Amino acid sequence: MPVAPSAAAYANPGPEEKNMANSFLSVGNGPIKVLALHGWFGCARAWGGFVDALDPARFTYAFMDYRGYGESTHLQGDYTLAEIAQDALALADRLGWGRFHLLGHSMGGSAIQYVLAESESRVRSLVAVTPVPASGVPFDEATRQLFASAASSDAARRGIINHGTGARLSPAWVEKMARCSREHSREDAFAAYLRAWANTDFSQRIAGKTLPVKVIVGRNDPGLTPEVMQQTYMRWYPNAELEVIDNAGHYPMDETPVYLATTVEEFIIRAG
C-alpha cells in the first residue's frame, strides 16, 4: 500500500546495522511519539490511507517492520512475540525515545501488550486496533488449518481477508490486500508468526495494568468482536475504553482511515 512521500520516509539501518536492525517507516516530526506494530497480513507500509490522515506536526510515528516482513524481509529470527517486543524496544532506543505510546493492529495488538509486559515504565498508553488478545486465539481445527494454509495459499489469504471484513468489500480490494501480504512477507516468517499470536498466552503478565488503553474494533469483523474484547482487554485493563466502528471490519486503516486516525490521535492526546 503506497503512502505519500511527503508524509513518510523509510529509515533503513546503516551498513553496520543491516543484518540486525529492523527497518521502519517514519511519519511526522511532532513531540508525541508513537511506535506502531502491524498485523499478520501487514508491514510498515500496509497501513493504507490511515498514514495520510495523521497529524505530522503534532506526532512522530515509527511504523516498524517485523523480521521477515517489508524492508526487514532479510532478517532471520525466532518470529515470536517476545522477539517483536525486543526489536520494538531496540528501535525506541535507536530513536532516543524514553517513553512512547504504542499502536498495534491485529497481531500487533498482541505484540504491543508484550512490549508493555517487558517494559511497563516506558509505555504511556496502548491503542489496540482489531487486536488479538494477550491470551491468544482458540481456533477450532478447521479454522486453524485454514489459517495455517495461508502461508502458501493465496486463496486462503483472500478468504481470510474477505471473511474478516464481513464478505462485503470489493474482490479487487481483497485481491490487492492478499497480494500485498504475499509480496511483503517471507513465507517461513508468516507461518511462524501465526503460532506466535495464536498460541501465546501471557495475559497474567499484563492483567491489572492501569495505563490508558483504547480498544477499537470493526462492527463487521466476525472474529475479534466487541464481546471478545469485553472478555479480555476490558477485564484486564481497568482504564480501558472500547470503541466500535460501524462501517469497518478487520482493517479500519483501509476501510475508515480518516476516522481511525482522528479517534486514535484524540485518545493519545487525552492519554498524555
DOMIZA-118531 format. One record per residue (C-alpha): x, y, z. Coordinates in steps of 0.2 Angstrom, whole numbers, plus 5000, padded with zeros to 4 digits. Layout:
% DOMIZA-118531
XYZ...
***
This chain:
% DOMIZA-118531
500050005000500950164995501050315006501350495001503250535000502950705009502150615024503350475027505050405023505950245026507350255039508450105035509850045046511650095040512849955034513449915051511649885057510949805041510949625047510249665065509149815065507349825060506849955046505450075050504350205041504550375049503050495049502950665056504150765067503050815082503350795100502150655103503050485100502050335094502850165089501650065078501649875076500749795061499649645059500049475052499549525034500349695036502049785036502649955039501950025023500249925024499350055035498350115020497550295020497750305039499550375036499050515026497750575039498950585053499550755060501450765056501650925066501050855082501550675081503050575076502650395071503850245069503050105059504149955062504449805050504549635059505949515055505449435038504249575033504449735022506149815022506649685036506249535025508149485025508149475044508149305052507449275069506349165080504749255075503949265092503049405101504549415113505749455099504549585091504549665109506349665110506549735092505249875096506249925112507849925102507050035089506450155103508250165109508950195092507650345091508150405108506350385114506250365133504350355134503150325120501350275115501050105107499850075092499549895086498449815073497849635074499449535079500249705083498849725096499549575105501349625102501149805110500549715125502149615126503149775125502149835140502549675149504349695146504549875149503049955158503950115163504250165145502450145139501250295140499750215133499150075121497950095106497449915100496549915083495549755080496849665091497249495096497149465115498649435125497849265129498049205110496649145099495748975102495448915084494448765080495348635070494648685053494948875056496748835062497048735046496448875035497549005044499048885043498748855024498849045021500749045022500748955005499048984998498449154991496749084990496749065009497449235011496049305001494749205010495349265027495349445022493649435015492949345030493749475042492849615033491149535033491249475015490649655010492049735001492749734983493549574977494849684969495249764986495349594994496549534980497649684982497749655001498249474999499549514985500249654996500449525010501249404999502449524992503049595009503249445019504349295019503349135019504349045034504149205045502249225040501949045046502949055062502049225067500449135066501049015080501649165090500049265090498849125091499649015104500549135116499649175132500449305143498849385149499449365168500849475164499849625159498149605169497849745181499049875172498250045175498950145160497650215147497150095134495950115119495249965110494549985093493549855083492549855067490749815068490949695053492449595060491649425064493149365074493849495085492149565091491649685105491149535115492949465114493649625119492449635134493049465140494949505138495549685136494149765146494449645160496249655161496449845160495449945172495750115162495250035145493950105134493150015119492550095103491650005089491750075071490150035062490750045044492349945047492949765048494649705052495549835043494950005048496550085042495950045024494050045027493850205038495650285038495250465042494050425056495350295063496750425063495550555071495050445085496750375088497550545089496250615100496450475113498350485113498250675116497050635131498150505137499650625139
***
